[in-house]
Amino acid sequence: MTHLPYIVASYGMTIGLAIILGGGAALRLRRAKARLATVEAKARLATVEAKARQATGRQA
């Protein structure tokens, strides 16, 4: 009896698991980048508003 089916199955499982884990990591990275962009946009807006208040001499 040959061991080829077990070897092929183990390689298949390894490749499949790598694809699943890699896909999950890619999705988490995309979600994290979107959240970071939102936070950065809010920070830029707050900075612009603070500079505008400072230029007009108003206090918050």
N, C-alpha and C positions, 0 to 999 in steps of 0.2 A: 504494500500500500504506500502511496506517495503522500508526502506532507504538503503538497502544493495547495490543496483547498484551504488548509489552515493558514498558510502563509499569505495567500491572496486575501483571505478574510481579514487577517490582522492588518495588512496594509490598507485594505478598504476602510476598516474601522478607523484607523489612524488618520487617513486622509479626510474621511467624513467628519471626524471630530475637529480636525484643524479648520475645515471650512466653516463648521458651525461656530466655533470659538472666534474665528476671524471675522465672520459676519456680525456676530454680537458686538465685538469690539468696534467695528466700523460704525454700527448704528449708535453705540454709546458716544463715540467721538463726534458724530454728526450732531447729536442732541446737545452735547456739551458746547460745541462751537456755536450753535444757535443761541444757547443761554448766555454765553460769553458776549456775543454780539449785542444781545438785548441789554445786558448790564453796561457794556461800553457805551451804547447809544444813550442810555439814561445818564451816565456820568458826563458825557459830552454836553448833553442838554443842560444839566445842572451847572456845569462850568460856564457855559454861554450865558445862562440866566444870571449867575453870580457876577460875571463881568459886566453885564448890562446894568445890573443894580448898582454896581460900584461906579460905573461911568456916569450914571444919572445922580449919584449921591444918595440913593435911597437905601434904607436898612431893611433887612428881612424881618 
